Amino acid sequence: MYLKAVFKNSPVFVQLLMLLAVFVFGSFLSSLLFQMLIITKEGASLETIMNVMQNLLDYPDILRSMQFFQSLGLFLVPAIICAWLFSDNYREYLGIDQPVSKQVVIFTVVSIIVAIPFLNMLVSYNQQMTLPESLKEFEQLFKEMEETASRSVEVMLSTKNVSTIGFNFLTVCVVAAICEEFLFRGLLQTLFGRMIKNPHILIWIIAILFSAIHLQFYGFIPRMLLGAWLGYLMYFTKSIWAPVLAHFTNNLISIGLFYLFQDKPDEMQKFDALGTGSTWWLSFASLALFFFCFSLIIKAIKNDTIFKSIK
């Protein structure tokens, strides 16, 4: 079919250049759809479009739609197109055609749940980090970016409308999980794997990129570790659906807690404090339970492999 696998045997740097080009195309596409939405809702004048884009926090519905379009244009479109151009079978390239067993599904979900106190501890330490005096300007910039990101998420999620809540769940849990995993664990982990033969180095490099692209310094460490876990799930299961499930579960817990404690900020703070302060011991118990789940996942994968070979 047209252009299928045309860059399959190209050097890695050529494929990276093509990825950059497709990324620019995806960015343009999402921006175009976003501007069309603004025109539909607010009017077609250039002044109106610029005003909305500069004051997005005043337009929560448009902000939600922007998040949706960006996930598709910046993550899913580049992943699908590049996998099509780089391989004979894009589904195999991205790990789409590999199912996961029920045991892996269960232990993957549980691993994210039991890791919460440990991640809370990491978030707490990450937020307390300070930079040297010579980098104070960067530290202030990072804090402003963090505040803007937090405010954007709060504006996007804050609603009592059932249909809007449903759209938020779709965007944050389903769309974000699929789109980001298709790009990072599906495309990039496979593409960079052509250059980096050590799987551990590969997984951690992709995890760093995954965390860095979110532009949130004070959440960098826990997001990087989450990215590493998603990478290992992809490596051991060979299926994109394992990291998608883990990513989905993580986001589902976050957005679910937001709506559960939306009118109870004190209760939310108590939950976020699990694993810190006087409950520090929970972070170690959390980590132990996480590795126990990890061992069960590996065992389930081995048993499934043996079963398939016998069958």
Secondary structure, 3 states (H helix, E strand, C coil): CCCCCCCCCCCHHHHHHHHHHHHHHHHHHHHHHHHHHHHHHHCCCHHHHHHHHHCHHHCHHHHHHHHHHHHHHHHHHHHHHHHHHHCCCHHHHHCCCCCCCHHHHHHHHHHHHHCHHHHHHHHHHHHCCCCCHHHHHHHHHHHHHHHHHHHHHHHHHCCCCHHHHHHHHHHHHHHHHHHHHHHHHHHHHHHHCCCCCCHHHHHHHHHHHHHHCCCCHHHHHHHHHHHHHHHHHHHHHCCCHHHHHHHHHHHHHHHHHHHHCCCCHHHHHHHHCCCCHHHHHHHHHHHHHHHHHHHHHHHHHHHHHHHHHHC
